[in-house]
Each structure stands twice: as structure tokens, then as C-alpha cells.
Amino acid sequence: MKFTALIAVIPDKDEEAAIEIAKSAGAGSVTILHGKNIGLEEKKVFFGLTLEENVSALLFLLPRKLSMKVMKALRVEFDIDNPENIGYVFTMPLSHVAGLNTEELHHFEDDIKTLI
């Protein structure tokens, strides 16, 4: 089975909803990283301090055949293609993966069988 890393960077406030949407589309476990989104133009607030938006980077390891289904669900639900919305989703192919839970692998196999 070939795997893909799907990374979704979304506002912190949408973290839980994004995880639920991804799981309903077939994703398993997720690793969550927290960071700040700093654009090209600084946002000024009082006394010259800048305001950066907090974001969550959600990292999913998925079978390649399932990754586009999860990506599409996130794109549609959060209207990611709209330039006014904050967030983006991308995938990267993985050549070697170790340490995945065997229960999760069986779950992935069952999901892929329904796609075929």
C-alpha cells in the first residue's frame, strides 16, 4: 500500500471541525502542530504591535487512494479555494512508513475497498 502525507493548515478555531470532517472522509489518526500565520503584509494594532493569526497544521498519513477524498472534503467544507478564507491543504508522497497501527491499516483497507 502506498502512502501520502496530507497536511491541512487551518485557523485554530476550525481545528476540531477539520478533524471530524477528515475522519468522516476516511482519515485515521492525526498529528496536530500549532503555529502562527504571518502574511506578506504586517497587520498593525495598537502601539505598533503586530497581530499574527494562530493556525493548526493537521498531519494525516493516508493511503494514496484515500488522500484525495479527504482533501476534497476539507476543500469543500472550508471553501479553501476562496482567497478570502485562511488555510490550505497539500499532499506529499511517502516512500517509506513505519509504526502505523495495524487496526488503522485494516480500517484503511476497508475504506479503499468501498472506493473501488
MOGI-V475082 format. One record per residue. RES is the residue in one small letter. SS is DSSP state (A for helix, B for strand, O for the rest). PHI is phi as a letter, one per 20 degrees, with the letter a starting at -180 (999 if undefined). Layout:
res=[RES;RES]
ss=[SS;SS]
phi=[PHI;PHI]
This chain:
res=[m;k;f;t;a;l;i;a;v;i;p;d;k;d;e;e;a;a;i;e;i;a;k;s;a;g;a;g;s;v;t;i;l;h;g;k;n;i;g;l;e;e;k;k;v;f;f;g;l;t;l;e;e;n;v;s;a;l;l;f;l;l;p;r;k;l;s;m;k;v;m;k;a;l;r;v;e;f;d;i;d;n;p;e;n;i;g;y;v;f;t;m;p;l;s;h;v;a;g;l;n;t;e;e;l;h;h;f;e;d;d;i;k;t;l;i]
ss=[O;O;B;B;B;B;B;B;B;B;B;A;A;A;A;A;A;A;A;A;A;A;A;A;O;O;O;O;O;O;B;B;B;B;B;B;B;O;O;O;O;O;O;B;O;A;A;A;O;B;O;O;B;B;B;B;B;B;B;B;B;B;B;A;A;A;A;A;A;A;A;A;A;A;A;A;A;A;O;O;O;O;O;O;O;O;B;B;B;B;B;B;B;B;O;O;O;O;O;O;O;A;A;A;A;A;A;A;A;A;A;A;A;A;A;O]
phi=[999;e;d;c;e;d;d;d;d;c;g;g;f;e;g;f;f;f;f;f;f;f;f;f;e;o;f;d;f;c;d;d;d;d;b;c;d;d;e;f;d;f;e;e;c;g;l;m;f;e;d;d;e;f;c;d;d;e;d;d;d;c;f;g;f;e;f;f;f;f;f;f;f;f;f;f;f;d;l;f;f;f;f;f;e;e;p;b;c;b;c;c;f;d;e;b;c;c;n;f;f;f;f;f;f;f;f;f;g;f;f;f;f;f;f;f]
